[in-house]
Amino acid sequence: MSGARPAVPVIFNPLAFQGQARQHWPAVAQALAGLRVRYDLVEVADLPAVAPTVRELLRAGAPVVAAAGGDGTVRECAAALAGTGVPLAVLPLGIGNGTSYSLGLPTSPEAAVMALVRGVRRRVDLATAAVAGAAGRSFLNVAGAGLDAEVAGGAKRLPYLKGIPAYVVTTLNSLHSFEPFPVRVEVGGRAVSRTALLVAVGNGGYYGRGVRILPHARPDDGLLDVGVVEAMSPVELAAFLGALVAGRADQHARVWTARGRQVRIETGSAALVQLDGDVVGSTPAAFEAVPGALEVLVPEALSDRR
């Protein structure tokens, strides 16, 4: 029909949510149908293939790209869209959907589709990562070295548990066995050395719903927030976990925080590094904020967020 809106390309990762995304897709499809959204479903199950697929869509003139998957799918779409002026819409189908929480995006299918159809553009930052074994990567939400990377990798290998229960079990097991490591962190010309459980580097602040590791991180301030969680006693650890769930992780005495455009992490021995929940390599690692690199479709109430 003349004058009809072009179909929205939807990058769908059926392996998101540890393979359960396909079960949750019908709710998103129903929401799209309810708002009469014309879309082309582009199924991409291999994360490294997401960015090239998005670039092909851009060459074909796509005016917007929607990511239907977990934080990894969103990250790879964002990497391809950075600097193009073509906005990203997020249809979250992941386990924690930390990127959506960090950007203030809705997580229900109906509200997420509404943001795609009637949302406005919001410019946010992206971050680059140079990691041993994986140079030239980007992330949109939170990167980490140490315990969080061990948990991210371990949870996806559990054969008998999926979703949040897998992360809970892996976290408990890792807390029991994980050895704190010596780390040197440079942020904006400052440097500290600590014995740490993990180092979180955030463009955003959430690992997932209810888990805000960097409470003051903002995805539009041109800076990265850093939290070094130091080795601690069991009593201190219990208090830290409570503070983490309450959104006050930075107030714990064993957490060192800083903010800067560039961050470098060096460790005595190689520590695993995750980007938005996916283990990509190991330390040493360097990160840098890229201000205003990406446009995201958000509900109108969030368009002027500062």
Secondary structure, DSSP 4 states (H G I P E B T S, - for coil): -TTPPPPEEEEE-TTHHHHTHHHHHHHHHHHHHHTT--EEEEE--SGGGHHHHHHHHHHTT-S-EEEEE-HHHHHHHHHHHTTT---EEEEE-SSSBHHHHHHT---SHHHHHHHHHH-EEEEEEEEEEEEETEEEEEESSEEEEEHHHHHHHHHTT-SS--HHHHHHHHHHHHHHHPPPEEEEEEETTEEEEEEEEEEEEESS-EEETTEESSTT--TTSS-EEEEEEE---HHHHHHHHHHHHTT-GGGSTTEEEEEESEEEEEESS--EEEETTEEEEEEEEEEEEEEEEEEEEE-GGGTT--
